[in-house]
Amino acid sequence: MVQRRILGTMRHSLRTMLRGFTSLALVLSFAVGQENPVRHGGNVVLIPPGETLDDIVHQAAHVVPSERQWDWQQREFIGFFHFGMNTFVHREWGDGTANPELFRPSALDADQWVRVAKAAGMKTVILTTKHHDGFCLWPSKYTDYSVRNSPWENGKGDVVKELSEACRKAGLKFGVYLSPWDRHEPSYGDSPKYNEHFRNQLRELLTNYGEIAEVWFDGANGEGPNGKRQVYDWQSYYRLIRELQPEAVIAIMGPDVRWVGTESGYGRETEWSVLPGDQFDVDSVAAHSQQRTIDAAFVPHDLTQQDLGSRERLAHARSLIWYPAETDVSIRPGWFFHANEDSLVKSPETLVDIYYSSVGRNSVLLLNIPPDTSGRISPVDSASVCGMRRILDRTFSVNLLAGANVVASSQRVGMPAMNVLKPDAREYWTTSERVDTAQIVFDLSRQVTVDRAMIKEAIRIGQRIERFHIDAREGASWVRIAEGTTIGYERILRFPRISASSFRLVIARSRDCPALDYFGLFLLGE
C-alpha cells in the first residue's frame, strides 16, 4: 500500500519540489546559514571537495542520530491503527464520496486499543487521522467531511482525542498519520489554497492533542475531485511541525525517518543508518535539515534500493546524513479491517519472524492492527500480537552470558568489554584509538545452550561495524555459529542450537574503532 503510494508519485513530487530550488549554491548557502556543518558528531556532515574514500568512510563513522532520532530508535516497536470511513465501506482506498452517516462504531474503545498495544510491547501508536478519502477522525473546522457529521456520539465524538488521552493514561507516545492526498477536499489541486488547508488541519492536530511523537506522511499524490494533481509544499509542513512539536520525528516523506522500502515487514540484511545526502538529488540535505527549525533543503526521495550505505555508495558523497529505517506491515492482508480476513491474521510465530527481520535488522517495526467496525481491536488480532510478545519475552528475558569472564583484544580506558553485558546504553565498550578490528571472548563456568544472539552498537557515537561473526569453542577449536554485516541499533541473529562454555564475538571490519552497547546469547522460549 505504501509502496504504491510512494513509488507511484515520487518522480512527480521530486520534479515539483525541485522547482523551489534556484541552484545548488543557494540551497547550501541557505542551509549553512541556519547551522554550521560539522565534521564529527552531528547527524549531517558535509564532505569537502577532494576527500578520499578513506576520508569519507571515516566521516561516515562519526555521523550520529539527533536526539529526536535517538529517542525514536529506542521505541523499537510501534503500533499503527488504520481506522476510518474505509473500515465501514470495506475498502482500502476510499474515493471521498461515502456518506458520513456510514461512520458508526457501536462500541469504540480507545483504551482497549492501547491495552493491546501495551501488552504487545509497543511504545508508540500512530492513528490514521485522515486517509486519502479525506474523512477526518476529529471535528476539523476546515471540512464538513468528519466525525462531526456522523451519527457516532451524535456528532460530538473525536477519535483523535480519545486515543491521545488513552495513550497518556497508559504512558504510551502518540503519533498521527495525515494523508496529503485528499480525494474529498475541493481545493485539492489548487496548490496554494490546498497547502494552506492542509497546514490548517495539521495545526489542529499539533495543537489540540498534547505531545505528538511522530508525524507520518506518505507520498500518495493522485487526482483530486477536480481532476488536478497537487504540488505539496513539504517544507512548509516541516516548518509547522518543528514550530509546534519540535520533538516529533517526521517520517517516511520527511527528514527524520525513511521507509525501509517494503510492506512485508522484512528489512535488509545490511541496513545502514548513515547514507549519502546526494541520494536526495543535488546534495539537497545540508547541515540544518534535521536538527533545526528549517528543513528547506530536504527533498523526499526513493530509497528502496538494496544498497544504500556501502563504501561504494559513499565513494562520491558530498554529504552524509543519519537517516534510519522504519519497517511497516499489517497484521492482516489489508490495512483496514475486513471480517473476511480473520483467518488470514499473521500468527505469533510469523510476527516473531518479522520482528527479528525488522527490529533485529536495525529498523523500527511499525505493525498495523486495525480496529473493527465496532471500534475495538479484534480478539484474533489481539491474541496473535500478544502471543508474539510472550515468545519474545520468554526468549530474551535472561542473557545466558551473564556472569561470564569477558576479555577483549583491545579496550579503551574506562570502556571495558564487560560493559557489553550491561543493558545501560550509557556504558559501552570500544577499542583503543586507531584499532578497527577486535574480538571479545566470553568464558563461562558452565555450558549453556543457545540459538539466538542480540548485538547493539553504540550508535550515539556512530554506526561503524561492517562485518562480524560469532564463534563457539569446541575442544581446542573455534566454530563459527553466526555472522553478519551491519549491526546498528540492534541486530538479532538465529542459528542452530549449540552448547558451549566459551564464545567469541569477532569484529572483522569496522569504519573506525568499533563500539558496542550490548551483546547477549539466548535460547528460543518454548
Secondary structure, DSSP 8 states (H G I E B T S, - for coil): -HHHHHHTTHHHHHHHHHTT---HHHHHHHHHHHS---SSSSSEEE--TT--HHHHHHHHTT----HHHHHHHTT-EEEEE--SHHHHHT-SS--S-S-GGG---SS--HHHHHHHHHHTT-SEEEEEEE-TT--BSS--TT-SSBGGGSSGGGGT--HHHHHHHHHHHHT-EEEEEE-S--SS-TTTTSHHHHHHHHHHHHHHHHHSSS---EEEE-----B-TTS-B----HHHHHHHHHHH-TT-EEEESSSSBEE-S-SSS---SS--SEEEGGGGSTT---TTTTTSS--TT-------SS-SSSHHHHTT-SEEEE--EEEEEESSSSSS--GGGGGG---HHHHHHHHHTTTTBTEEEEEE----TTSS--HHHHHHHHHHHHHHHHHHSS-TTTT-EEEES--BTTB-GGGGGS--TTS-EE-STT---EEEEEEEEEEEEEEEEEEEE-GGG---EEEEEEEEEETTEEEEEEEES--TT-EEEEEEEEEEEEEEEEEEEESSS-EEEEEEEE----
